[in-house]
Amino acid sequence: MNNIVIAFLMTLIAGLSTGIGSLIAFVAKATNTRFLAVSLGFSAGVMIYVSFMEILPKGLEFLGEELGERSGTWVTVLAFFGGIGLIAIIDRLIPSTENPHEVRRVEAEAAPVAKKGDLMRMGLMTALALALHNFPEGLATFVSALQSPEVAIPIVVAIAIHNIPEGIAVSVPIYQATGSRKKAFAYSFLSGLAEPVGALVGWLILMPFMTPVVYGVVFAGIAGIMVFISLDELLPAAEKYGEHHLAIYGLIAGMGVMAISLLLFV
């Protein structure tokens, strides 16, 4: 029971970091692009390294023990690409204009380029898109934390960092449309709640069926989801926010930190 509470709290922290994005949007007059590029690259490095070095092998271990080496490997690979397919479909369902992962800067968002009604719609649709996108992320964080809390801590940090620009994308159009910081913060905050809600709903659905095979499939699928998020969202965003080398330095730093944190628990 304690593990479930800890896993839920970790997922809650990761999801509600969208609120940090809101606060930055209200305080900052311009985006610190160099810092954001390194941070997003760092998040990608953490997620890619932990996916291939910890989560995918753990899925293979579960499935290999239950199904045999050959069948277990096949199912692991299929589940990995299944996770990629799931998150790719969700991404395709979200129009690029409302996609919270599209690069947006604080100063660009603050410019009055649209009518208040359009801005309000943009903010609400971005919040909805973010909520939809955060469901599988929430489940990924939750299951990782449930199985290995020490492995989940860097994942929580990585997801929290990548949720900050999403909070900016939600809150600024709503603030421009309503003039209310409270409303803008509330919508951004609520969209982040989709992460812990997704974790809880996913876990309640999966809990009665949790066998080693299901665990293995879920872990392999989570690895696929994290790799897709890193390659399709975090790295391209890091490149657009700053210099190519800054994104790569952040990526390598994230991998290094994740590698050291895993070695400490060997």
Backbone as CSV, one residue per row, in Angstrom:
resi,resn,N_x,N_y,N_z,CA_x,CA_y,CA_z,C_x,C_y,C_z
1,MET,0.834,-1.217,0.000,0.000,0.000,0.000,0.866,1.265,0.000
2,ASN,1.976,1.237,0.806,2.881,2.388,0.856,3.481,2.678,-0.507
3,ASN,3.830,1.603,-1.243,4.397,1.774,-2.581,3.420,2.470,-3.508
4,ILE,2.129,2.114,-3.412,1.104,2.725,-4.260,0.986,4.214,-3.945
5,VAL,1.005,4.570,-2.664,0.910,5.984,-2.262,2.116,6.763,-2.773
6,ILE,3.324,6.195,-2.603,4.545,6.865,-3.069,4.516,7.055,-4.588
7,ALA,4.097,5.992,-5.311,4.026,6.062,-6.774,3.024,7.132,-7.213
8,PHE,1.881,7.210,-6.524,0.864,8.206,-6.869,1.382,9.619,-6.605
9,LEU,2.059,9.816,-5.467,2.597,11.141,-5.133,3.646,11.579,-6.160
10,MET,4.481,10.635,-6.599,5.494,10.958,-7.618,4.823,11.404,-8.918
11,THR,3.772,10.676,-9.298,3.047,11.016,-10.530,2.363,12.367,-10.396
12,LEU,1.839,12.647,-9.209,1.182,13.931,-8.937,2.172,15.086,-9.090
13,ILE,3.382,14.913,-8.541,4.412,15.945,-8.642,4.769,16.208,-10.109
14,ALA,4.945,15.127,-10.881,5.299,15.278,-12.300,4.202,16.010,-13.060
15,GLY,2.952,15.632,-12.821,1.833,16.233,-13.556,1.615,17.694,-13.219
16,LEU,1.709,18.021,-11.926,1.367,19.377,-11.499,2.480,20.392,-11.756
17,SER,3.586,19.944,-12.344,4.635,20.894,-12.720,4.185,21.806,-13.862
18,THR,3.039,21.494,-14.490,2.463,22.437,-15.464,2.183,23.782,-14.785
19,GLY,1.867,23.728,-13.478,1.637,24.955,-12.718,2.876,25.829,-12.652
20,ILE,4.066,25.202,-12.635,5.329,25.968,-12.646,5.433,26.746,-13.954
21,GLY,5.025,26.096,-15.063,5.019,26.776,-16.354,4.138,28.011,-16.332
22,SER,2.976,27.898,-15.693,2.070,29.043,-15.568,2.736,30.188,-14.825
23,LEU,3.369,29.869,-13.706,4.016,30.909,-12.896,5.140,31.593,-13.671
24,ILE,5.927,30.789,-14.419,7.001,31.357,-15.238,6.422,32.305,-16.286
25,ALA,5.302,31.904,-16.894,4.673,32.727,-17.938,4.237,34.081,-17.390
26,PHE,3.803,34.115,-16.128,3.331,35.371,-15.544,4.468,36.262,-15.060
27,VAL,5.617,35.654,-14.764,6.738,36.411,-14.199,7.749,36.799,-15.275
28,ALA,8.083,35.837,-16.160,9.148,36.071,-17.149,8.657,36.950,-18.295
29,LYS,9.515,37.851,-18.721,9.184,38.686,-19.875,9.712,38.068,-21.173
30,ALA,10.661,37.161,-21.056,11.224,36.476,-22.225,11.656,35.072,-21.815
31,THR,11.683,34.181,-22.782,12.051,32.794,-22.525,13.571,32.645,-22.479
32,ASN,14.065,31.973,-21.436,15.491,31.654,-21.361,15.721,30.431,-22.234
33,THR,15.975,30.672,-23.518,16.006,29.578,-24.494,17.176,28.619,-24.274
34,ARG,18.319,29.135,-23.847,19.482,28.274,-23.648,19.228,27.290,-22.507
35,PHE,18.700,27.797,-21.415,18.401,26.926,-20.270,17.339,25.899,-20.630
36,LEU,16.302,26.350,-21.348,15.208,25.448,-21.711,15.693,24.365,-22.672
37,ALA,16.582,24.724,-23.604,17.124,23.746,-24.551,17.893,22.655,-23.813
38,VAL,18.733,23.065,-22.874,19.506,22.088,-22.099,18.571,21.224,-21.255
39,SER,17.566,21.850,-20.630,16.638,21.125,-19.760,15.835,20.080,-20.531
40,LEU,15.335,20.471,-21.701,14.556,19.526,-22.509,15.448,18.399,-23.034
41,GLY,16.683,18.736,-23.441,17.626,17.706,-23.852,17.936,16.759,-22.703
42,PHE,18.097,17.316,-21.507,18.352,16.515,-20.302,17.204,15.530,-20.060
43,SER,15.972,16.013,-20.170,14.795,15.146,-19.981,14.808,14.002,-20.983
44,ALA,15.117,14.326,-22.236,15.167,13.291,-23.278,16.238,12.253,-22.953
45,GLY,17.401,12.718,-22.491,18.483,11.796,-22.143,18.090,10.839,-21.030
46,VAL,17.450,11.369,-20.004,16.979,10.534,-18.887,16.007,9.477,-19.391
47,MET,15.030,9.906,-20.188,13.978,8.992,-20.636,14.509,7.917,-21.588
48,ILE,15.374,8.311,-22.515,15.917,7.336,-23.473,16.798,6.309,-22.743
49,TYR,17.674,6.796,-21.867,18.590,5.886,-21.172,17.823,4.899,-20.289
50,VAL,16.895,5.413,-19.496,16.165,4.529,-18.575,15.262,3.568,-19.338
51,SER,14.775,3.985,-20.495,13.914,3.110,-21.303,14.685,1.892,-21.792
52,PHE,15.886,2.140,-22.358,16.658,1.044,-22.957,17.486,0.253,-21.945
53,MET,17.879,0.899,-20.843,18.768,0.222,-19.898,18.032,-0.385,-18.702
54,GLU,16.813,0.047,-18.433,16.122,-0.429,-17.236,14.713,-0.946,-17.515
55,ILE,13.880,-0.121,-18.164,12.467,-0.482,-18.295,12.258,-1.590,-19.321
56,LEU,12.850,-1.456,-20.516,12.701,-2.494,-21.542,13.313,-3.833,-21.088
57,PRO,14.531,-3.838,-20.519,15.065,-5.105,-20.008,14.202,-5.734,-18.918
58,LYS,13.580,-4.879,-18.088,12.702,-5.418,-17.034,11.487,-6.095,-17.657
59,GLY,10.930,-5.480,-18.715,9.813,-6.101,-19.428,10.223,-7.425,-20.045
60,LEU,11.421,-7.451,-20.641,11.939,-8.679,-21.256,12.160,-9.765,-20.200
61,GLU,12.603,-9.357,-19.029,12.832,-10.315,-17.934,11.519,-10.980,-17.516
62,PHE,10.482,-10.164,-17.312,9.162,-10.708,-16.942,8.655,-11.667,-18.012
63,LEU,8.700,-11.219,-19.264,8.127,-12.009,-20.359,8.973,-13.235,-20.678
64,GLY,10.285,-13.089,-20.577,11.160,-14.226,-20.848,10.945,-15.359,-19.858
65,GLU,10.754,-15.008,-18.585,10.536,-16.023,-17.554,9.218,-16.761,-17.750
66,GLU,8.201,-16.041,-18.222,6.862,-16.626,-18.354,6.648,-17.311,-19.701
67,LEU,7.206,-16.744,-20.765,6.904,-17.233,-22.119,8.081,-17.941,-22.782
68,GLY,9.229,-17.923,-22.149,10.420,-18.471,-22.794,11.173,-17.364,-23.517
69,GLU,12.455,-17.618,-23.786,13.315,-16.563,-24.345,12.833,-16.058,-25.702
70,ARG,12.518,-16.977,-26.610,12.140,-16.573,-27.974,10.798,-15.828,-27.981
71,SER,9.764,-16.462,-27.418,8.426,-15.828,-27.398,8.439,-14.546,-26.572
72,GLY,9.157,-14.570,-25.448,9.230,-13.384,-24.599,9.856,-12.207,-25.315
73,THR,10.911,-12.490,-26.101,11.570,-11.426,-26.855,10.635,-10.847,-27.916
74,TRP,9.919,-11.709,-28.613,8.960,-11.261,-29.626,7.886,-10.358,-29.011
75,VAL,7.313,-10.802,-27.906,6.246,-10.026,-27.255,6.793,-8.696,-26.739
76,THR,8.011,-8.704,-26.218,8.636,-7.468,-25.727,8.781,-6.449,-26.856
77,VAL,9.288,-6.906,-27.993,9.479,-6.012,-29.140,8.138,-5.474,-29.641
78,LEU,7.140,-6.359,-29.730,5.809,-5.935,-30.189,5.193,-4.924,-29.221
79,ALA,5.346,-5.154,-27.917,4.796,-4.229,-26.918,5.514,-2.885,-26.973
80,PHE,6.826,-2.910,-27.201,7.607,-1.667,-27.316,7.073,-0.807,-28.461
81,PHE,6.911,-1.423,-29.632,6.406,-0.659,-30.780,4.912,-0.355,-30.636
82,GLY,4.215,-1.186,-29.862,2.810,-0.890,-29.559,2.685,0.389,-28.744
83,GLY,3.596,0.571,-27.767,3.615,1.815,-26.989,3.891,3.016,-27.863
84,ILE,4.836,2.871,-28.791,5.128,3.949,-29.744,3.892,4.255,-30.583
85,GLY,3.217,3.195,-31.055,2.016,3.384,-31.877,0.919,4.107,-31.123
86,LEU,0.722,3.756,-29.839,-0.323,4.386,-29.023,-0.098,5.882,-28.886
87,ILE,1.113,6.272,-28.498,1.386,7.691,-28.282,1.415,8.450,-29.615
88,ALA,1.813,7.774,-30.699,1.813,8.412,-32.022,0.384,8.704,-32.475
89,ILE,-0.536,7.771,-32.216,-1.948,7.979,-32.575,-2.523,9.160,-31.795
90,ILE,-2.222,9.212,-30.493,-2.693,10.330,-29.669,-2.163,11.646,-30.228
91,ASP,-0.887,11.663,-30.606,-0.285,12.867,-31.187,-0.976,13.284,-32.482
92,ARG,-1.318,12.303,-33.309,-1.963,12.588,-34.601,-3.376,13.143,-34.407
93,LEU,-4.025,12.786,-33.309,-5.390,13.248,-33.049,-5.429,14.699,-32.585
94,ILE,-4.265,15.226,-32.179,-4.202,16.591,-31.662,-3.737,17.534,-32.765
95,PRO,-4.557,18.534,-33.152,-4.115,19.490,-34.178,-2.863,20.223,-33.718
96,SER,-1.947,20.514,-34.659,-0.673,21.129,-34.295,-0.862,22.495,-33.634
97,THR,-1.932,23.203,-33.982,-2.159,24.521,-33.391,-2.503,24.432,-31.916
98,GLU,-3.054,23.270,-31.488,-3.399,23.103,-30.080,-2.460,22.149,-29.360
99,ASN,-1.469,21.645,-30.079,-0.568,20.664,-29.480,0.335,21.349,-28.454
100,PRO,0.296,20.942,-27.196,1.096,21.607,-26.176,2.588,21.414,-26.348
101,HIS,2.980,20.488,-27.242,4.408,20.247,-27.456,4.975,21.103,-28.573
102,GLU,4.119,21.854,-29.281,4.644,22.783,-30.270,5.407,23.899,-29.551
103,VAL,6.543,24.293,-30.110,7.391,25.281,-29.440,6.681,26.632,-29.371
104,ARG,6.581,27.171,-28.152,5.998,28.500,-27.939,6.858,29.240,-26.942
105,ARG,7.050,30.521,-27.169,7.829,31.339,-26.244,6.890,32.245,-25.472
106,VAL,7.317,32.616,-24.261,6.500,33.491,-23.419,6.195,34.793,-24.130
107,GLU,7.235,35.414,-24.737,7.040,36.723,-25.372,6.126,36.638,-26.593
108,ALA,6.157,35.511,-27.313,5.291,35.337,-28.484,3.858,35.105,-28.056
109,GLU,3.689,34.327,-26.975,2.333,34.051,-26.482,1.678,35.313,-25.957
110,ALA,2.483,36.211,-25.402,1.920,37.405,-24.773,1.463,38.446,-25.784
111,ALA,1.854,38.297,-27.037,1.473,39.270,-28.059,-0.006,39.127,-28.405
112,PRO,-0.760,40.232,-28.458,-2.205,40.154,-28.738,-2.465,39.943,-30.222
113,VAL,-2.293,38.699,-30.691,-2.405,38.429,-32.115,-3.763,37.852,-32.504
114,ALA,-4.606,37.622,-31.543,-5.889,37.007,-31.858,-6.980,37.607,-30.986
115,LYS,-8.222,37.393,-31.386,-9.347,37.852,-30.583,-9.422,37.071,-29.282
116,LYS,-10.088,37.667,-28.281,-10.151,37.011,-26.973,-10.824,35.644,-27.050
117,GLY,-11.862,35.547,-27.860,-12.551,34.256,-28.006,-11.648,33.198,-28.592
118,ASP,-10.839,33.584,-29.580,-9.900,32.637,-30.198,-8.820,32.212,-29.209
119,LEU,-8.336,33.197,-28.421,-7.303,32.883,-27.436,-7.838,31.924,-26.377
120,MET,-9.074,32.166,-25.940,-9.682,31.295,-24.928,-9.826,29.883,-25.467
121,ARG,-10.279,29.778,-26.720,-10.430,28.457,-27.342,-9.072,27.763,-27.444
122,MET,-8.039,28.538,-27.852,-6.703,27.959,-27.971,-6.228,27.410,-26.632
123,GLY,-6.417,28.191,-25.578,-5.985,27.756,-24.253,-6.722,26.525,-23.770
124,LEU,-8.045,26.505,-23.965,-8.848,25.362,-23.517,-8.531,24.105,-24.323
125,MET,-8.382,24.270,-25.635,-8.053,23.112,-26.480,-6.658,22.573,-26.162
126,THR,-5.718,23.488,-25.853,-4.384,23.047,-25.457,-4.448,22.279,-24.145
127,ALA,-5.269,22.781,-23.201,-5.436,22.086,-21.918,-6.015,20.688,-22.137
128,LEU,-7.009,20.584,-23.028,-7.624,19.286,-23.323,-6.618,18.343,-23.994
129,ALA,-5.857,18.894,-24.950,-4.840,18.087,-25.640,-3.790,17.596,-24.657
130,LEU,-3.389,18.483,-23.749,-2.397,18.116,-22.745,-2.923,17.022,-21.828
131,ALA,-4.190,17.161,-21.412,-4.786,16.148,-20.544,-4.801,14.782,-21.226
132,LEU,-5.175,14.761,-22.507,-5.204,13.509,-23.269,-3.806,12.912,-23.382
133,HIS,-2.841,13.776,-23.623,-1.461,13.326,-23.817,-0.858,12.818,-22.509
134,ASN,-1.274,13.387,-21.384,-0.659,13.057,-20.098,-1.146,11.737,-19.506
135,PHE,-2.249,11.194,-20.026,-2.758,9.918,-19.512,-1.700,8.810,-19.583
136,PRO,-1.161,8.505,-20.789,-0.152,7.441,-20.847,1.133,7.799,-20.106
137,GLU,1.497,9.096,-20.087,2.679,9.509,-19.336,2.488,9.222,-17.848
138,GLY,1.280,9.499,-17.353,0.973,9.256,-15.947,1.084,7.781,-15.597
139,LEU,0.544,6.931,-16.465,0.621,5.489,-16.230,2.076,5.024,-16.248
140,ALA,2.872,5.569,-17.175,4.290,5.204,-17.271,5.024,5.551,-15.982
141,THR,4.803,6.760,-15.482,5.460,7.189,-14.245,5.025,6.332,-13.070
142,PHE,3.725,6.077,-12.991,3.144,5.350,-11.859,3.681,3.919,-11.789
143,VAL,3.640,3.210,-12.912,4.083,1.810,-12.920,5.581,1.722,-12.632
144,SER,6.368,2.658,-13.179,7.808,2.682,-12.910,8.066,2.895,-11.420
145,ALA,7.349,3.845,-10.826,7.527,4.143,-9.401,7.068,2.975,-8.529
146,LEU,6.045,2.287,-8.975,5.508,1.154,-8.213,6.510,0.009,-8.159
147,GLN,7.175,-0.207,-9.287,8.124,-1.319,-9.376,9.479,-0.952,-8.765
148,SER,9.977,0.246,-9.067,11.305,0.670,-8.578,11.277,2.164,-8.278
149,PRO,10.918,2.559,-7.050,10.849,3.991,-6.723,12.148,4.739,-7.003
150,GLU,13.309,4.077,-6.789,14.589,4.754,-7.008,14.822,5.051,-8.491
151,VAL,14.295,4.192,-9.373,14.409,4.424,-10.818,13.447,5.530,-11.248
152,ALA,12.314,5.612,-10.564,11.266,6.553,-10.973,11.621,8.004,-10.683
153,ILE,12.507,8.253,-9.701,12.799,9.636,-9.315,13.348,10.459,-10.489
154,PRO,14.382,9.978,-11.219,14.835,10.755,-12.384,13.762,10.878,-13.471
155,ILE,12.905,9.852,-13.607,11.821,9.925,-14.597,10.852,11.032,-14.222
156,VAL,10.526,11.120,-12.928,9.628,12.182,-12.445,10.226,13.552,-12.749
157,VAL,11.522,13.702,-12.484,12.196,14.985,-12.761,12.126,15.307,-14.255
158,ALA,12.387,14.296,-15.097,12.376,14.503,-16.551,10.995,14.912,-17.048
159,ILE,9.962,14.216,-16.592,8.598,14.542,-17.032,8.177,15.905,-16.486
160,ALA,8.587,16.211,-15.247,8.258,17.520,-14.671,8.862,18.639,-15.510
161,ILE,10.126,18.482,-15.919,10.792,19.508,-16.752,10.042,19.679,-18.065
162,HIS,9.643,18.567,-18.681,9.005,18.694,-19.998,7.554,19.147,-19.890
163,ASN,6.990,19.122,-18.675,5.633,19.650,-18.486,5.614,21.166,-18.298
164,ILE,6.760,21.761,-17.978,6.797,23.206,-17.718,6.421,24.029,-18.956
165,PRO,7.015,23.768,-20.148,6.581,24.526,-21.339,5.104,24.298,-21.679
166,GLU,4.588,23.116,-21.322,3.177,22.836,-21.582,2.284,23.747,-20.727
167,GLY,2.721,24.002,-19.490,1.964,24.910,-18.625,1.906,26.312,-19.205
168,ILE,3.021,26.742,-19.827,3.048,28.065,-20.487,2.042,28.087,-21.644
169,ALA,2.041,27.003,-22.438,1.174,26.935,-23.622,-0.303,26.982,-23.253
170,VAL,-0.650,26.453,-22.079,-2.051,26.454,-21.642,-2.442,27.800,-21.043
171,SER,-1.593,28.318,-20.158,-2.015,29.442,-19.320,-2.011,30.796,-20.015
172,VAL,-1.029,31.033,-20.898,-0.902,32.383,-21.458,-2.090,32.772,-22.336
173,PRO,-2.553,31.907,-23.273,-3.729,32.306,-24.066,-4.964,32.557,-23.199
174,ILE,-5.142,31.749,-22.143,-6.303,31.939,-21.264,-6.176,33.247,-20.486
175,TYR,-4.967,33.567,-20.053,-4.755,34.834,-19.350,-5.014,36.021,-20.264
176,GLN,-4.527,35.924,-21.521,-4.748,37.009,-22.483,-6.229,37.186,-22.792
177,ALA,-6.981,36.075,-22.771,-8.410,36.145,-23.103,-9.254,36.647,-21.940
178,THR,-8.879,36.283,-20.706,-9.731,36.586,-19.540,-9.164,37.681,-18.650
179,GLY,-7.836,37.903,-18.730,-7.211,38.856,-17.822,-7.089,38.334,-16.404
180,SER,-7.412,37.071,-16.202,-7.399,36.479,-14.866,-6.247,35.483,-14.725
181,ARG,-5.301,35.832,-13.867,-4.198,34.907,-13.596,-4.712,33.651,-12.887
182,LYS,-5.715,33.821,-12.034,-6.279,32.679,-11.300,-6.861,31.646,-12.255
183,LYS,-7.647,32.109,-13.224,-8.247,31.184,-14.201,-7.177,30.490,-15.025
184,ALA,-6.202,31.273,-15.489,-5.138,30.702,-16.321,-4.363,29.642,-15.541
185,PHE,-4.029,29.949,-14.293,-3.291,28.992,-13.470,-4.149,27.754,-13.196
186,ALA,-5.445,27.969,-12.924,-6.338,26.852,-12.605,-6.444,25.873,-13.770
187,TYR,-6.625,26.385,-14.997,-6.734,25.489,-16.162,-5.430,24.725,-16.402
188,SER,-4.316,25.441,-16.242,-3.016,24.787,-16.418,-2.821,23.704,-15.356
189,PHE,-3.153,24.038,-14.132,-3.027,23.111,-13.004,-3.903,21.878,-13.211
190,LEU,-5.146,22.100,-13.640,-6.082,20.991,-13.847,-5.649,20.087,-14.996
191,SER,-5.083,20.671,-16.056,-4.628,19.838,-17.175,-3.513,18.904,-16.722
192,GLY,-2.692,19.366,-15.773,-1.635,18.522,-15.232,-2.170,17.382,-14.383
193,LEU,-3.379,17.562,-13.826,-3.982,16.499,-13.010,-4.287,15.248,-13.824
194,ALA,-4.326,15.391,-15.161,-4.589,14.219,-16.008,-3.518,13.153,-15.811
195,GLU,-2.330,13.568,-15.418,-1.245,12.598,-15.234,-1.528,11.650,-14.064
196,PRO,-1.763,12.169,-12.845,-2.107,11.249,-11.753,-3.447,10.544,-11.957
197,VAL,-4.415,11.216,-12.586,-5.703,10.567,-12.864,-5.505,9.416,-13.846
198,GLY,-4.696,9.653,-14.879,-4.383,8.596,-15.842,-3.721,7.414,-15.165
199,ALA,-2.815,7.723,-14.218,-2.137,6.660,-13.473,-3.137,5.844,-12.667
200,LEU,-4.024,6.551,-11.985,-4.996,5.872,-11.117,-5.977,5.038,-11.922
201,VAL,-6.521,5.634,-12.989,-7.490,4.910,-13.832,-6.828,3.698,-14.477
202,GLY,-5.632,3.920,-15.034,-4.908,2.822,-15.672,-4.619,1.698,-14.701
203,TRP,-4.191,2.069,-13.497,-3.861,1.051,-12.502,-5.108,0.281,-12.056
204,LEU,-6.213,0.997,-11.846,-7.459,0.329,-11.425,-7.953,-0.646,-12.491
205,ILE,-7.758,-0.274,-13.763,-8.170,-1.163,-14.862,-7.247,-2.377,-14.930
206,LEU,-5.934,-2.120,-14.782,-4.963,-3.197,-14.957,-4.801,-4.077,-13.717
207,MET,-5.068,-3.522,-12.528,-4.777,-4.226,-11.278,-5.354,-5.648,-11.205
208,PRO,-6.626,-5.863,-11.599,-7.161,-7.228,-11.509,-6.467,-8.215,-12.453
209,PHE,-5.799,-7.694,-13.487,-5.178,-8.571,-14.491,-3.657,-8.611,-14.362
210,MET,-3.108,-8.018,-13.273,-1.664,-7.881,-13.171,-0.978,-9.229,-12.923
211,THR,-0.491,-9.816,-14.004,0.320,-11.023,-13.956,1.719,-10.642,-14.436
212,PRO,2.703,-11.498,-14.292,4.033,-11.172,-14.816,4.027,-10.832,-16.310
213,VAL,3.161,-11.505,-17.093,3.085,-11.224,-18.532,2.561,-9.806,-18.765
214,VAL,1.510,-9.426,-18.032,0.948,-8.076,-18.183,1.972,-7.027,-17.743
215,TYR,2.658,-7.304,-16.638,3.720,-6.397,-16.195,4.762,-6.211,-17.293
216,GLY,5.183,-7.323,-17.908,6.190,-7.260,-18.956,5.733,-6.441,-20.142
217,VAL,4.477,-6.651,-20.566,3.925,-5.903,-21.708,3.835,-4.419,-21.370
218,VAL,3.372,-4.104,-20.155,3.240,-2.706,-19.739,4.610,-2.021,-19.712
219,PHE,5.604,-2.695,-19.155,6.946,-2.108,-19.098,7.510,-1.866,-20.492
220,ALA,7.370,-2.837,-21.387,7.880,-2.659,-22.753,7.135,-1.524,-23.458
221,GLY,5.810,-1.445,-23.254,5.015,-0.370,-23.847,5.422,0.997,-23.312
222,ILE,5.695,1.066,-21.993,6.133,2.319,-21.378,7.462,2.781,-21.979
223,ALA,8.370,1.828,-22.199,9.652,2.171,-22.831,9.415,2.789,-24.202
224,GLY,8.509,2.215,-24.975,8.180,2.760,-26.293,7.605,4.160,-26.209
225,ILE,6.692,4.380,-25.258,6.077,5.697,-25.066,7.151,6.740,-24.749
226,MET,8.059,6.397,-23.839,9.092,7.355,-23.422,10.083,7.669,-24.550
227,VAL,10.447,6.665,-25.313,11.373,6.895,-26.436,10.718,7.801,-27.476
228,PHE,9.431,7.557,-27.768,8.723,8.389,-28.751,8.637,9.838,-28.272
229,ILE,8.261,10.036,-27.004,8.155,11.391,-26.453,9.495,12.111,-26.571
230,SER,10.574,11.389,-26.276,11.912,11.995,-26.322,12.297,12.403,-27.733
231,LEU,12.082,11.492,-28.706,12.539,11.738,-30.079,11.597,12.637,-30.867
232,ASP,10.303,12.562,-30.576,9.326,13.329,-31.354,9.037,14.705,-30.757
233,GLU,9.205,14.844,-29.429,8.806,16.085,-28.770,9.961,16.814,-28.097
234,LEU,10.652,16.121,-27.193,11.637,16.814,-26.374,12.846,17.291,-27.166
235,LEU,13.457,16.402,-27.947,14.653,16.807,-28.704,14.351,17.859,-29.777
236,PRO,13.273,17.686,-30.587,12.948,18.751,-31.547,12.673,20.096,-30.869
237,ALA,11.981,20.057,-29.713,11.706,21.305,-28.985,13.004,21.930,-28.487
238,ALA,13.915,21.104,-27.971,15.203,21.605,-27.495,15.987,22.254,-28.636
239,GLU,15.941,21.641,-29.811,16.634,22.189,-30.987,16.050,23.550,-31.384
240,LYS,14.718,23.649,-31.337,14.063,24.894,-31.765,14.267,26.016,-30.742
241,TYR,14.337,25.645,-29.469,14.525,26.667,-28.435,15.953,27.211,-28.418
242,GLY,16.931,26.361,-28.735,18.324,26.799,-28.615,19.213,26.190,-29.674
243,GLU,20.492,26.163,-29.372,21.468,25.645,-30.320,21.454,24.114,-30.318
244,HIS,21.864,23.549,-31.444,21.920,22.092,-31.584,22.800,21.473,-30.497
245,HIS,23.979,22.059,-30.275,24.926,21.480,-29.327,24.401,21.535,-27.893
246,LEU,23.667,22.575,-27.553,23.101,22.664,-26.201,22.132,21.511,-25.940
247,ALA,21.308,21.210,-26.944,20.354,20.102,-26.806,21.094,18.781,-26.597
248,ILE,22.173,18.574,-27.366,22.942,17.325,-27.262,23.687,17.251,-25.935
249,TYR,24.249,18.382,-25.479,24.915,18.388,-24.175,23.924,18.034,-23.070
250,GLY,22.724,18.593,-23.167,21.683,18.261,-22.190,21.320,16.786,-22.243
251,LEU,21.206,16.250,-23.475,20.889,14.830,-23.677,21.930,13.934,-22.998
252,ILE,23.214,14.233,-23.252,24.290,13.418,-22.677,24.317,13.558,-21.154
253,ALA,24.094,14.773,-20.660,24.059,14.987,-19.207,22.929,14.173,-18.575
254,GLY,21.762,14.154,-19.229,20.633,13.375,-18.719,20.954,11.888,-18.669
255,MET,21.586,11.389,-19.730,21.991,9.978,-19.746,22.997,9.688,-18.628
256,GLY,23.957,10.613,-18.443,24.972,10.426,-17.415,24.375,10.387,-16.017
257,VAL,23.480,11.322,-15.736,22.831,11.365,-14.417,22.010,10.098,-14.182
258,MET,21.295,9.655,-15.223,20.486,8.440,-15.101,21.380,7.224,-14.889
259,ALA,22.499,7.161,-15.606,23.428,6.033,-15.470,23.991,5.962,-14.055
260,ILE,24.401,7.120,-13.515,24.964,7.158,-12.147,23.901,6.762,-11.120
261,SER,22.688,7.275,-11.298,21.620,6.956,-10.338,21.295,5.455,-10.351
262,LEU,21.364,4.823,-11.520,21.118,3.375,-11.593,22.286,2.595,-10.983
263,LEU,23.520,3.059,-11.206,24.689,2.375,-10.651,24.687,2.413,-9.116
264,LEU,24.148,3.470,-8.558,24.101,3.594,-7.095,23.213,2.523,-6.462
265,PHE,22.300,1.956,-7.260,21.374,0.952,-6.712,21.716,-0.456,-7.161
266,VAL,22.889,-0.629,-7.795,23.312,-1.971,-8.233,23.694,-2.801,-7.014
